[in-house]
Amino acid sequence: MKNLKGILLPALIVVAWEVFAIYVGKPTVIPRLESIIAVLLNPTMTLLGTGTIIDNSIISITRVLTGFLVAFAVAVPMGIMMGYYRPINDIFDTFIELLRPIPPLAWVPLTLAWFGVGDVSIIFIIFIGAFFPILINTVAGVKEVPKILIEASKTLGCTGANVLKKVIIPAASPSILTGLRVGAGIAWMCVVAAEMLPGSDSGLGYLIMYAYSLSRMDIIVAAMIVIGIIGIVLDRGLRYIENKKFKWKSMVK
């Protein structure tokens, strides 16, 4: 029953889309479902000389994973240090809060000046988008670790790195994973937006913009559906890990 409710709204939107497309009768404005489905059912077909939809998806996913993993490698250790050591937090907190509200795409002009047009610029934008959610959630998770757990571990002989390894990091892991989920979603949005910028020549974002220039709305909508599907898979994968590894979190609540 729950699954049926989940598909009810998408089904209604699909029906309304098809009715409106027939009424308008202009594929360059709103394409029919059959043309969109034809693109989706032929993922190995070369589209407008830009490669297949699979090729462009793999390029976008590779860029996202690269930027996301770099953000993870920097943000998690930094967040743990900021959350656990007050002097480090005092040094970085104001600076982080100054940069955090800046949208990732606002960095584009500087990024292009620093790295030029290409994958490095796109990956940097992804890094910026994923970095702050991961960092903020890591800091919050470490700060929310009950002091009694830390004191108890010290009483039992844990010191320094052992406290971080055996108490702080395990207790903060659910919050860190929440940051990873948010960061992954933002990273995926950033890559599509960055690929739409001048100079990009591959990826789903580029495919959408190139299809727009040729009024191929069927390809645009098909690419948007693929983007949504990949985004869901990324989020559900991280959610699965969260539910699998941190069942105790729901028990505590």
C-alpha angles and dihedrals in degrees: 000000000000091000091050091053089050093058097040097085095044089049091052091048091050092051092046090048093053093046091050092046091054091047094050094041095198116116089190089064105033119000126218118253092244092062092047092048090048090060093046093048092053103052092157093056115110109244119212091328092295097107130261125311087250092054092051092045092053091049092051093045091049091052092048094049092049095050092040094051092049090050090049093049092052103033101047098053090041091049092049091052093046092048096046103035114054096199091056090048090051091053097050106026100083092043092049093048089050093055100035098077092053108104113239092239090057086071092061098096092049091043092053090048092050102039105015125222115326147063096317092061092047093047091049090054089050090049091053092049095050099036102071100048090049093046097046094047091047092051091047092047093052093046091051094057105117111255090222090066091053093047092046092052091050090049088054092053105269114141138174113329093014091062090053094044100043103030117013101044097043092047093046095044097096091055091045090052090050088055090050091054093050092043092050091053093050091044090055092050091047095053093053092048093045091050089057091062122104112275097034114122105177144032134068093288091054091047090054094050093045091049089050091055088056095041092243098150092165090064091045093054092043090052090048090053091050090050090053093048093050090047091053092049091051093049095043090049092055091042090053090053090048093052093043099047102032107042088134090068093068090045091056091053 
